[in-house]
Amino acid sequence: MQAAQPGQDRLATARRALDSLLADDRTEARVLHPYARALLEQIRERQQLTLLAERLRRQLDERAHSSAARDQELEALRRQNAELQRKLEAIADIERGLSPPT
């Protein structure tokens, strides 16, 4: 899922490079460890936000689809109601036209 997002490959590559830097115990590398940790935290946050945004987008799509289905069902019920109302009016017209019993 993450690889499908734009830039996720680059983030994964950056994450591996930063992990490698943090694993390096040389003095030159240790000087950069605080920056590497800060960047890793930002990458983690970005990846979490990307996942959250994708989950929310899917939920929105599902709700929109569900809403469209409800709208279609409601429209069908309205048409059915109108048809039944016409039939009731036709029956009432027939009843009015009948002669009263004598």
N, C-alpha and C positions, 0 to 999 in steps of 0.2 A: 504494500500500500504506500509506504513512504517513498519508494523508488519512483512511483508514478507521479509524484509531486515535482514541479519544477524546482531545480536547485537541490533536491534531496541527495543526489549523488555527490554533489560538491560538498554538502554538509557532512556526509558520511566520510568522505576523503579527509576533510579538515579535522573531523573528530579522531580519525585514526592517527593523523599526523600529531595532533595535540596529545593523544594518549602515549604515542611514542616519545614525544618530548618529555612528558611527565615521568616516563619510565627511565629516561636518561639521567644518571646520577652525577654526571660531570658538572663541574662548577659553572661552566658557561650555560648549561641547560638549566641548572637549579635557579639561576638568576631569572629565568623566564617562566618558571613554574607558576608564580602568582597570576601572570597574564594568561597562561595556558589554562589554568583552572577557571578563571573568569570567562574566557572564551568558551570553554566546554559548557559552563553553566548556561551561557546565552544560547548555545547550540541546542542543549537539552530543552530549554524553555521554548525555543522556536519549534522544535520537533513536536513537543507536547501541544503547543498551540495549533500547529498544522493538523495534528490528529483530531484535536477538539473541533476545529473548524470543519474538517471533513465529516465528522460525526454529526455536527449540527446541520450541515448541508444535506446529509442523507435524511435526517429527521424532517427537515423542512420539505424535501422532495416527497417523502412518504405522506406527510400531512397534506401537502398540496394535492397529491394524487387522491388521497382519501376524501378531501374536500370536494374535488371534482366529481368523484363517484357519488357523494351525498347530494351534490347539486343535480346530477343527472337523475338520481332516484326521486328527489323532490319534484323535479319537472315532470317526471312520469306520473307521480301521484297527483299532481295538479291536473294533468291531462285526463287522467282517469276520473278525478273528481268532477271535472267539467262535463265529461261524457255522461256520468251518472246523473248529474244535475239536469242535463238535457233530457235524459230518459224519464226522470221524475216529472219534469214539466210536461212532457208528452203524455204521460199517464194522467196527470192532472187535467190536461186538455180533454182527453178522452172521457174522463169521469164527468167533467162539466157538460159534455155533449150528450151524455146518456140521459134518457128521459127518466124522471122520478117514478118510482113504483106507484101503481094506482091501487 
